[in-house]
Amino acid sequence: MRTKSIRLTLIGCCILFSQSAVALVININSPVGFDPNALLAFERAATQWETRIFDPITITINTNFVNLGDPDVIGNASSVQLTYTGGDSYTAIRDLMVADAANETDDAIVAYLPTSGELQVVAPVGFNVDGMAASKANLKALGVADLDAIFGAGDGEINFNTEFSFDFDNSDGVGADMIDFETVAAHEIGHVLGFTSVVDLIASTTGGDVLMRPLDLFRFQDGTDPSTETEFTHATRSLVPGGDPIFDDIANEILMSDGLSQQASHWKDHLGIGIMDPTLEFGELPLLSELDLRALDLIGYEITAIPLPAAFWLFGSGIIGLGYLSRSRMGV
């Protein structure tokens, strides 16, 4: 996982929401000469998230077209990752999540997140889970103030592979031999916001101290995932690549990528679960789903209940699963 780790001191930080803003704002910084049609498509991708997230925060993303060095990777994202020093980083972020969800009845399960003394985590031999980190954007949503002043305005970077032909306007469909740019941009924005797992780091290294991510608190192996609030507190979170990982909040059980066949910071491939699918077909047009939003809801974002047009939620075999060999990866 291409992220930056920056340590943030808990002492002196407070929880503060700006009263002047009413919803998420995503600022896009692109270089001189960036394709204007690509920028318009990126802005439409940002709007997909902005219209459903009403945390009064501003997220800034830098973007460019580059040769990513892998003909199968359409785009990738890196996010600023922060943790707390001077104390228990797991408890600090876990408590922010609990406080954020306290006034939302649909997020009652968050109150049952394990304390540091209750937390059970399994990781491969050689790895030590030494707390938790979260994306800077996620911490903004959780109410941590002044992060831009301390660390700069940037929250992440998204790059698009110059080796692909992109369709910058999907209003009339997507060309059969092209990749929908708006979909890729919306997917990578999801990673910047916090749809990430430390399992990707574990899968690419040989050992050492690691920091789990908020989404990992809902990651279990299928068959050992919880079915009650008490089990949710005490069940073992799985940070082991492979197996059959599942996102579980008691109300939903959603298969996730295993970190081996595809990067772990995604839903399981080929199932049409949402825009955080790890791969994309030429000509394919998946869209943001309620399950994508549910994942962000549980890690600290406020999701609007305003429904989108019914056609927005159409998924199925007609859209997804056109064959592995024609699929290309979207990375983190």
Order of alpha helices (4+ residues) and beta strands (2+ residues): beta-beta-alpha-beta-beta-alpha-beta-beta-beta-alpha-alpha-beta-beta-beta-alpha-alpha-beta-beta-alpha-beta-beta-beta-beta-alpha-beta
